Amino acid sequence: MTGYVYITTNKKGGTLYTGVTSDLANRVYKHKEGLTLGFTSRYGCTRLVWYEEHFDIHDAICREKAIKNWRRQWKIDLIESINPEWYELYRGMGW
């Protein structure tokens, strides 16, 4: 089963949320609609700014756990390595 690790935020340089899912489009939709209660809805982390696909969900889970333990600046560097302007990636994916 495919898995995705992703980072959402509320604005450039804002609060970061790192998650894992097997259905990225559906998960981001739920974040945007406030259907996922907890951290993302409390802090408004609805903008998808980074994601990574894994062909095995277990690999994605391990990667998510590793990233969650990173320093904030390392996460920012990861985002900016592919998305320096922190553009919303969800809209451009045809979902």
C-alpha positions in Angstrom: 0.0 0.0 0.0 1.3 3.4 -0.9 1.8 6.0 1.8 2.4 9.7 1.9 4.2 11.9 4.4 3.1 15.5 4.3 3.5 18.9 5.9 0.7 21.4 6.2 0.9 25.0 7.6 -1.4 28.0 8.2 1.0 30.4 6.5 4.5 30.8 5.2 6.8 30.5 8.3 3.8 29.5 10.4 2.8 26.5 12.4 3.8 23.2 10.9 2.0 19.8 11.0 3.6 16.6 9.8 1.3 13.7 9.0 1.1 10.4 7.2 -1.7 8.9 5.1 -2.5 6.4 2.4 -4.9 8.9 0.7 -3.3 12.3 0.5 -6.0 14.1 -1.5 -8.7 12.9 1.0 -6.6 13.8 4.1 -5.8 17.3 2.9 -9.5 17.8 2.0 -10.4 16.8 5.5 -7.9 19.3 6.9 -9.2 22.1 4.7 -12.8 21.4 5.7 -12.0 21.2 9.4 -13.1 17.5 9.5 -9.9 16.5 11.3 -10.3 17.6 14.9 -7.2 18.4 16.9 -3.9 20.1 16.1 -4.6 21.0 12.4 -8.1 22.5 13.1 -6.9 24.3 16.2 -4.0 26.0 14.4 -5.5 26.2 10.9 -2.9 24.0 9.2 -4.7 23.6 6.0 -2.1 24.5 3.4 -0.2 21.5 1.9 3.4 22.7 1.4 5.4 19.5 1.1 4.8 15.8 0.6 6.7 12.7 -0.2 5.3 9.4 -1.7 6.4 6.0 -0.4 5.5 2.7 -2.0 5.2 1.1 1.4 3.0 2.7 4.1 5.4 1.3 6.7 8.2 3.3 5.2 6.0 6.4 5.2 5.2 5.9 8.9 8.9 5.6 9.8 9.7 8.7 7.8 6.9 10.7 9.5 8.2 9.7 12.9 11.7 10.8 12.0 10.6 14.2 10.6 8.4 14.8 13.7 11.6 14.6 15.7 13.5 17.1 13.6 14.2 20.6 14.6 11.9 23.2 13.1 14.6 24.7 10.9 15.2 21.3 9.3 11.5 21.0 8.4 11.6 24.5 6.9 14.7 23.6 4.9 12.9 20.5 3.6 9.8 22.5 2.5 11.9 25.2 0.9 14.0 22.6 -1.0 11.0 22.0 -3.3 8.7 24.8 -2.5 10.6 28.0 -1.5 7.5 30.2 -1.7 5.4 27.8 0.4 2.8 27.6 -2.4 -0.3 25.5 -1.8 0.4 22.2 -3.5 -3.1 20.7 -3.2 -4.6 22.9 -5.9 -1.9 22.1 -8.5 -2.3 18.4 -8.3 -5.5 18.0 -10.2 -7.4 16.5 -7.2 
